[in-house]
Structures are given as C-alpha cells and as structure tokens.
Amino acid sequence: MAFPKGFLWGGATAANQLEGGYLAGGKGLSDADVCTGGSHTQSKRITPVLEADTFYPSHEAIDHYHRYQEDIALFAEMGFKVYRFSIAWTRIFPTGEETEPNEAGLQFYENLIDECLKYDIEPLVTISHYEMPYALTEKYNGWTDRRVIDLYVTYCQAIFTRFKGKVKRWLTFNEINCGAMPLGNLLSLGILNNGTTEFMHQIDQPQLRFQALHHQFIASAKAVQLGHEIDQDNQIGCMIAYMMSYPLTPNPADVLENQKVMQISNYLCGDVQVRGAYPSFAKRYFTENDIQIEKEPEDDAILAAGKVDFYTFSYYMTVCQTTDEAAKSGGNLMGGAKNPYLISSDWGWQIDPLGLRIALNEIYDRYQIPLMVVENGLGAYDKIKADGTIDDDYRIDYLKQHINAMHEAVLDGVDLIGYTPWGCIDLVSASTGEMAKRYGFIYVEKYDDGSGDFSRRRKKSFDWYKAVIASNGEKL
Ligand code: BG6
C-alpha cells in the first residue's frame, strides 16, 4: 500500500501551546496567556489580571520560541514534507489595533519559515489558532464586534505580504466550528461574558456566539480573497474540528437527533466556507434558538466570493447522539453518549479509526475539494524508562490504525493530500492546560509544576513515523 505521490506527511502545532516567550519581541497578551494550568478533573481558570504566583502554561510552554531550530531539525530528521504551525496574532499586532506590524514578530516567523524551507519542509500556516489579542477581548468582547473583521484582515495583509512566495498554504481559523459550541466562547471567538471564570464552565449567550461566528465567516472570506489577490498561487483552506457522531440506537428519533447535531456542529461552518452561503438548515436552528444574525447588505456576496480552496480538519474521536437524556454522558468538547463498541483514551476520548474513513468519505462526497487531516493523535501519559527511552507503542498503534483508515478512504476515491498529526512535539493541552497529556514523537522535559529543563528526546514513535514517511505510508 502507498499514498499518492507527493502526499504531505508532517506534523502540527499551535503558537500558544509551544512557543512560550509570551512577551518576547514585543508580543502582546493573547487570550491563552490569561488561562492558568488545569487538568482532566480541574478546569483551567481565566484571570483577566495575571496573578503573581500562578502557573500559566503558555508563558514558557516548551520554549519553542528559542529552540525552533532544534525542533525543526528533528522534524526534518523524521522526513516531514510539511509543518503546520500557527502565527500568534499578538506577535504581529500586540493589541490587534496597531497601524504597523511589529517587525520583531514578523522576523521571528520569517526565520522559522526559512528554517523549514532549508529542509524542504513546506510551511502550512494557521492564521488564527485560539490566539486573539486579549486587548480585543477586553475592548470588543472578541469577535462579537464587527470591527474586529478589519483588524483581522489587516493582520492577514501583513503576513500574506511578508511571506509571499514562501508560504503557499494557509488556514484562516483553527476549528472554526468550536464557535458553534459553548466552549468556543473564549477559545475560538475571544468572548468573555461577564462572570466567566472557568474555562470548562463558560457563560454562554448563543446569540452573541453565532453573531461572532458570522463575523469570522466574513473575515475568513475576505482573507481568502485578499490572499488570492496578493499571490495567485496561495491556497487558502478552512479548518474544522470534525466531530463525528452516530445515532446511539436505530430509533429514528436518535437518527434525527444525530443528523441535527452533525448539521450544526460540523456542516454549518464547512458549508459556509466551502459553498459560500449558509446551509438551508441554519434558518430553522436560528429561529428555534432565538438567534438573529445581524448582516450587512454586502455579506452574502462576500461569503460567495470567499470560498476556500481546500478543506482541512482535525479528527480524534467520535461519540453517539440520542434523545434519551439518561444515556448522555458528556465527553470533552463534544458531549454526547458513549459508544459501547469503542475504547477510550485516559481523557475519555473514544478511539475510532474506522470513523475517520467514514468521515473522509462523507466530507469528500459533500464538498468535492482536496482534503487534509491536519490534526489527529493520542493524548497519553508517557513514561521515561530507566534507560531513558520512551516506549509509546499505544501511540504507534493509534496512528497506524488511523493511517490505515486514511488509506482505505484514498482507495474509496477521496482526494486526500496530507496528514499532520497533532503535537508532533509534546506541547500544552488546549482543553486542560496540561503538559501531562502528551501527543508527540518528541518528548519534552517540561512538567505541570513548572519544572523541567526543556530538553528533547526521541520516543519510539519517532523512528516509526520516520519509516512511515520514508515508505510513503507503506511501512506501518
Ligand atoms: C484541537 C486543537 O482541538 O485539539 C488543538 O486544535 C488541541 O489546539 C488538540 O491541542 C488536542 O486537544 P487537547 O485538549 O488534548 O490539547
């Protein structure tokens, strides 16, 4: 078995989860920088004023800001063809409202991009990965305010121009569909409704949330147009957290329930970004939930003119949907009921490789544009053995099964162009703020009490993934 020629093998990260250097080079505070550490059982806290003795994982993260050359050399050793990373908006526009971009921030990313290109690793840039300047959250309550659209477009203009010819593939917003769910309030929309103090228990106002999401749709569509104008070779994609679910039972009520959840949590955003218009089912959902989207007369035309070139998504787990309240269990961002046929990770995420094949087929059937899996992986507790090695066979097993599923989907006819597993180097968990939840092929000595010397070491999966890439997916 082999993947198509030129298949983009690589890995993915996000600025606030690995860079550290949270004020270095004139960087401003982002929403992530005001979130404390947390765990599987204890929510991260959101502290608008930084507390002196509190641990904030993003402030140092894994210190990639100072060690990116070493890290990219390790990625190159594995044979990466592509590296997906995000640019921190706050390094380029520290408060989001400066009129000129911050040169030190641009230079940092230019160095990082050049380092990738040195090894023939293609940069794939996420423009906004849970990274709103905190100043915009304070002043505008994030994306709820339409004025943020122009600020984002100014940021896009600065990076499209500076990295023209070096970066060809861009993603406008990470997991934009998180905005269709309550946890997306702060995470992806920069909304901090009065009284919210805990990340896992955010105060939710769906009206504000969907209005903010609308502003992101417009911003994304404008970015697509601008990116094409600045460089016709630019390919600009969407990024969806594909939250696959199944009906818990064959009861038609569960089937319908699942369809409704899939529509709002997965397809609403993809449809707007790929097809350039709100899907027909949105109207009823908005009416029934008392949501009125305020639109400007030009908005429909902007959406239609800003369709993405390719569709990317993250895929970790699946759940079931049911109308039976007692059967609903709740799992991380997704909610829903447990699937009796699947086993779970230590964080309760249900592992479902076959679901990836189903997802790829469904998405491709719906949109018929190139697809890329830009996040996938197993968050696990890794242990360093006495001899210094880390045997993460469970991770190899997870990835192997998902790569097999992708290959089956390719045989099914899906146009899949690449795969960038999440957290190719250990980094801070987005949902819990922990280091203990590790995804990497590379172990980083950094721990949740703030200790650790940041040294890097190859896990068993490092050599395994290297062989996978070298054989274009044949040697699993
Ligand atoms: C995705 C995000 O939701 O999943 C990443 O795009 C995140 O930022 C990843 O890190 C894994 O989630 P977690 O909570 O295990 O870090």
Boltz pocket constraint, residues with backbone or C-beta under 6 A from the ligand:
constraints:
  - pocket:
      binder: B
      contacts: [[A, 14], [A, 17], [A, 174], [A, 175], [A, 241], [A, 314], [A, 375], [A, 379], [A, 422], [A, 428], [A, 429], [A, 430], [A, 431], [A, 432], [A, 437]]
      max_distance: 6.0
